[in-house]
């Protein structure tokens, strides 16, 4: 039997909402969503008939932009702020991953070094003892 077509609705990127549904969920006018599209901040998919279709992920983005606009930021600034926030979150996630990798490598290196005979430990180019932690302010 084929895959359940309703499973697509679980995908946050699936464009399941019409403009009027999206506007109602966000408590905005459809013109606001059209302005996000025409300014290039949000790119809804189109139905075969050419109507805009929005995903949950796009609604989250539109809500973030709306909040910044309500705080007094112009649309272009709000779009730039959201983009920078997303880039910062990605960089922080990459840093956390790199730190975890570093910690795993440090543990492996310490384990390998402890297996060496004491007479060899000082000659392999690393100081004796465990490696210092790579922790930092971030």
Buried (B, 14 or more C-beta within 10 A) or exposed (E): EEEEEEEEEEEEEBBBBBBEEBBEBBEBEBEBBBBBBEEEBBEBEEEEEEEBBBBBEBBEBBEBBBEBBEEEBEBEEBBBBBEEEEEEEEEEEEEEEEBEEBBEEBEEEBEEBEEBEEEEBEEEEEEEEEBEEEEEEE
